[in-house]
Amino acid sequence: MDYTEGLNLSIAYIEDNLFEEIDFERAARIAGMSKSTYQRFFLLTANMTLDEYIRKRKLQYAVRELMDTEHRVIDIAMKCGYNSATAFSRAVHSFTGNTPSKIRKEGSSVCFPKLNFRIQVKEGEMIMNETAIVKIEEHRNEKVVCFTVDCVDPENEAWHQMSEWCKENVPDCTARRYVGVASSGHHPQGVEHQNASEHVKHPYKAMMYLVGDECSQEEFCGLKVEDAPSGLFLVSDVTLNQFDENENMDIALSLMKASEAFVEFMKNTAGYEFDCPAGIFYEEHIFSERWFQNGGVPDGFRMWVPIIKK
């Protein structure tokens, strides 16, 4: 059995158990690999993590249910693993660009099919032919609360503080939008990419977006309410498929790799130009209940790069 056959059999197992507890060890055995090898090989070949694949397949199911049935939104949400209609609506909007109610009325053209691995090897190089989806989004008049830290490896510290605060003050943490930014650039002073242990000290801001009447307050649960990033942005999902020399997932390098899709997009799009001095960009973190309980790598990333009209 070759790698592609094993991977496709493991996908069949995942699809058959999509709404049950999926045993990654078993999926790895079906693919003929160890769990760690399977997860990395899946990432490199599918261009997404297992968790991301499962999340998107559930959302694809949800979209079909919204379009083809009269099932209550909350029932669909619960089946797909969301504890509230708000969290579900947020996830569906991120996935499709529309709310569940609008999808029910107007439908959706978004399609995320079951994976079918096909790997081409040419001159020793693995070719996956993956294409990133880049779109333009406009954000105006939004409010956030923030945790800002200035230290070595500030991203982890800022999001840890945000997580602890959210668990104390926010009833449904997963229903919110979370965005981070290194205000002096992720690699200030012209420093090339480095491993986390070698990062220079720099500031980082972790933001949680407010909703409804929260936006009109001066403070929310003890934190000052601030203006959110505003303007036009190129936005795309980020695949965590870069690793350091110790075989650890390298989030920063994955973000840098993803920026290549933005450069290519701008080459073929008239009327806009980048507006990101010092290499400043924003990273939206997608957090599940698992992350709030255990920490670790978020369930997904979206990269925002500021642009302006020429």
Secondary structure, DSSP 8 states (H G I E B T S, - for coil): --HHHHHHHHHHHHHHTTTS---HHHHHHHHTS-HHHHHHHHHHHHSS-HHHHHHHHHHHHHHHHHHH----HHHHHHHTT-SSHHHHHHHHHHHHSS-HHHHHHH-------------EEETTEEE-------EEEEE-S-EEEEEEEEESSHHHHHHHHHHHHHHHH-S-GGGS-EEEE-TT-SSGGG-----GGG---EEEEEEEE--GGGGG-SEETTEE-EE---EEEEEEEE----B-TTS-B-HHHHHHHHHHHHHHHHHT-TTEEE--GGG--EEEEE--HHHHHH-SS-SEEEEEEEEEE-
